Amino acid sequence: MTVAEGSQRLSQTQPRGSDLRFLHPAWLHRTNDLSSSASAFPGLKARSSRLPPRAASSLLSPAIVAAIIVALSLAVVPKAKGQEAIAPTNEELAGIAERGRLLYEYDQAAWHAADAVQLANPKAVEGQLYIAKKENGKWLVVFGKLNDDRSRFAITYQADEQATLRLFAIHQQRGEPQDQGFFLYAARAMDLALQDFGRTNRPYDVAVLPAGAEQLYVYLYPAQTQARVYPLGGDVRYLVSADGMKISEKRQMHKTIIENQPTQHAKKAVAGYHTHALSDLPEDTDVFHVLTQDTPVSEIVLTPHFSYQIKTDGTIQLEKDRKRRK
């Protein structure tokens, strides 16, 4: 067993974009025809090549937060004929917040566990997939690969969360136990979503979380490529069948990727903001975007009919209906 802490991670010495892709699901190497995932997604990179701490972008000072909300709430937004906007319930917003928090935790667990395994024995997991799962309040991350007919998932290493999400104990799995449950289904679901998503010319991260009715959510979202910049947008959430074999729903959460550079006023900022035209709800990745910042700041999300504020703990507050000019 090896215990490694995230503060010792390779990202402190390894620049983003270096060839650490062997740990990423998009670079899954298999001997059957589904091994094409590795070549089909050249833009996907490993989390373990993350950049050092960054400052937030698209930020606002306290003096202009209220003014921005008021000014943008007056914007003219086309309204579908005969369609009335219905405000989301507290339960809906709480569900989005919870998924966003879990996505953040998954991302952190996968990041630090992958770094810990690389520090312990980097060659041992080359070409393998890693998948995280939360059990009894703690995260575990397994490393392994699908067999040729996708009927089993062979586990080579397991990383167990210790005191924090930055600290993982690494266990080599002798005999490579063959999982036929969650990790098998999650690996299938990831592979299915990656193939549907298509080729990408930039790095993306992938995560899988349990959904209702024993289904799975697969998230594809842009990875950080520049220091002090948090990408937001260009992300998709898939709803996949319990066995990971069929896509039930594909949700384009955002289209355009925002990568605003930090400004000299970032230290005084208390909120960021962006508009969201695809739906009247904030997205799971909006919550993730707030939480993933080294010093989280709230985010104002303006949809066609509503204004929301995502607080630094991931809580979503409905601010007001957006007014329209006649």
N, C-alpha and C positions, 0 to 999 in steps of 0.2 A: 504494500500500500504506500502511496506517495501523497502527501498533502502539499498543495501549491496554492499560493495566494495571487489574486489578480494584480496586486501591486508589482509583482515580478513578471508580468506578462510580456510576451515577445513584442507587443505593440510599442513598447517603449524604445525598442531598438530597430524594429522592422518597419520600414515605411509602407504606407498604404499602396496597394497595387503590386506588391512583391508576390512571388509565385508560391502562395500558401493555399492554393485552391483545393488541395487533396482532402481537406477536411469539410468541404462544402457539399451539400446535397446535389448541387448542380454538376458536381464533378464526380459523381458516383460511377465507379468503374465496375462493369459486370461483363461476363463472357457471352451473354445472349444479345439479341438484337436491341434490347432496351438500353444497352450501354450507350446509345447515341445521346443520352442526356448530357454526357460529358462534353461532347463536341458541339451540341446544339446551343449551349448557353455560355459562350466564351466571356460574357461580361460579368458573370457571377464570381465572387471572390470569397475567401474565408473570413470569418469574423475576427480571427486571431491576428489579422494584420491591421487592426483598428488604429486610428490615430490617437494621439495624446489628447488631454482635456481641451475642450473647445468652448468658445463663447457663443451665445445665442445670436441669431440674426432675425431680421424683420421685427425689431423690438421698438417699443414706444415708451416714452417717459410718462410719469404720472400726470403731468399737466395736459397731455393731449389724448390720453386714453378715452376719457368721456367724450371729448370732441369728435374723435374718430367714430365712435359708436353712433353718435347722433347724425353726423354727416353722411355716413355710409348707409344708415337706416333709411335715409330719404331717397336713396337711389331708385331710379325707375327699373323695375324688374318685370319682364313679360310674365303674364299670368295666363295659364291654360284656360280656355273657354269653359265655363261651367264648373271649374275646379276650385274648391275652397280648401284653404290650408288649415289643417288640424294640428294643433300643438301636441307635441309628444308628451306622453305620461312620464311621471317621475320614474316609474319602473323601466320604461324604455331607456331613459337617460342613464339610469343606474346600470343597466345591462351593458350599454356601450362603454361606460366608465370601467366596469369590471373586466370586460374583454381587453380594453386598452392596457389596464394594469397587468393582466396576465401576459399579454404580448411583450410588455416591457420586461417582466420578470423572466420570461422565456429567453428573450434576447440576451439579457445579462447572464443567465445561467449557461447558455450555449457558448457565449463569448469566453467567460472565465474558465469553464470546464475544458474547452478546446485549448486554451492557453496552457492550462495545467497539464494536459496530456502531452502537448508538444514539449513542454519543459522536461517531463518525465522520460518520454521515449518517442520522439517525433516520427521516426520511421515506422513504428509499429502500426499506426493507423492510416498510413498513406493510402489514398484512394477510397477511403471509407466515408460513410454518412454518419452524422450525429443527430440525435433526436432527444429532446428534453421532455420531461413529464413531472408534474407536481404530485407528490403523494404525502399525505399526512403533514401538510404544511411545509415540506422541504422538496427541493428540486433534485432530480437525478438526471443525468445525461448519459446515454449509451452511444457507443461507437460500433459500427458494424456494416454489414452489407447484405443485400438481398441475394438469395440463391438464384440459379438460372431460371427456374420456372416461377419465381416470385411467390413461393409457398412458405418460405421461412426467412427469418432475419437473424443472421449469425452475429452475436455480440462478442466483441473482442475486449473492450474496455468499458467500465462503468465509472462515472464520476458522481459522487454524492456530496450534496451541499453540507457544509459544516455550520459554523456560527453565523456566517453571512453569505450573500450571493457572490462574494469575491473569493471565497475559500472552499475548495473542493478536495475530497479525498479520492484518489485514483486507485481502482482495483482492476488488475488484469483478469479477464475471465478465461480461465483455463478450460480447454475443451470446446470453447466457443459455443455456449448454449444457444439453441435454436428457438427464437421467439416466434410464436404463432398468435400473438395477441396484439396489444396496442402498438408496439413498435413495428411490427410487420405491417399493420394497416396504415400507420403513419408514413412509413417509407413508401408504400404504394401510392398513397395520396399525394405526397410531395412530388414523386416522379410524374404522376398524371397531370398535376397542376403545371409543372415546369414545361412539359411537352405542349400543353394548351397555350401557355403564356407566349411561347415562341422565342425567337432569338432576341438578344438585347445587346446594346453597345455600351452598357455601363454596368457596374457591379450591383447586384441585388442580394438581399438576404431572404431566407425562407424560414417560416415557422409553422408549426402545426399545433392546434389546440382542440380539446374536446368541444363539441357542439351539442345541442339538444338532440334527443332521440338517438343517442349513441352515434351521431355523425361526427365529422371532423371539419374544422376550419383550417384551410391552408392560406397563409398570407405570403405574398410576394411584395416586397417594398424596397426602395432604393437604399443602398448602403452608402455610408459616408465615404467620400473620396477626397475631400479637402479639409485641412485643419480648420477648426473654428467655424464650420458650416454644418448645419443640420438639414439634410434634404427632407422635403415633404412633398408628397404627390406621386403620380405615376404608379400607384399601388392598386393591387387587386386582392380580393378575398374570395376564396372558393369554398363552397359547401360540398363536401364529398361524402359518399356513402360510408357506412360503418366499416366495411371491409377494405376501403380505399380503392375501389375498382371503378366507381362511376361519379362523375361530377353532376351534382344536383342543381347547383346554382353558381353563377359567376357574378360577383359584384365589383364593378369598377368604382373604387372609393374616390380617387382623384385622377385627373388626367395629367395636367401639366406638373412637372417637377419644379418646385421652388428651391433655389439654393442661393439665397441672398447672402452677400458678404457681410461680416460683422462691421459695425461702425464704432467710432470713438465714443459714442454715447451709450454703448451697450451696458456699461456698469450701472447706469442710472435707470435703465429700462425696467418696467414692471409688467409689461405684456407685449405679446406679438399679436399679429392678426392676419387673417387671410379670408378671401371669399370662397364659397363652395357652391357651385351651380348645379351639381348632379343630383342633389336631393335636399330635403329640408331638415336633415339630421346631421349632426357631426359624426365623424367616423371613428372607428376603433384606433386608427393610426393617428388621428388628431390627439388623442389622449397619450398615445405612445410618444408622439413628437414632444409633448410637454415634459413627460417624465424622463426621457432619455437625455435631456440636457444636463450638463454637469452642475449647473445652477439653474434649476427649473424656474421658468416664469410662466405666468398664465397666458392663454391664447384666446383671442376673440375670433369666433367663427361666424361669418355672416352668410346665411343661406338665402334663397329667394324670398322667404317670408319671415324668418326668425333670426335673432341674434343670440349667440351663446357665449358663455365664458367658461373655458376649461381651466380649473384652478390647479395649483401646483401639486395637489394630492391626487389629481385625476378626476375630481368631482366636476360634473357638468351642471352649469346653472343657466337656465333659460332667462335671458335678459328682457326681451320684449319682442312683440311683433314688429316687423319692419313696415314703416309707413310708405305709402305710394302717392306720387303726385297724380292728380286727375288729368 
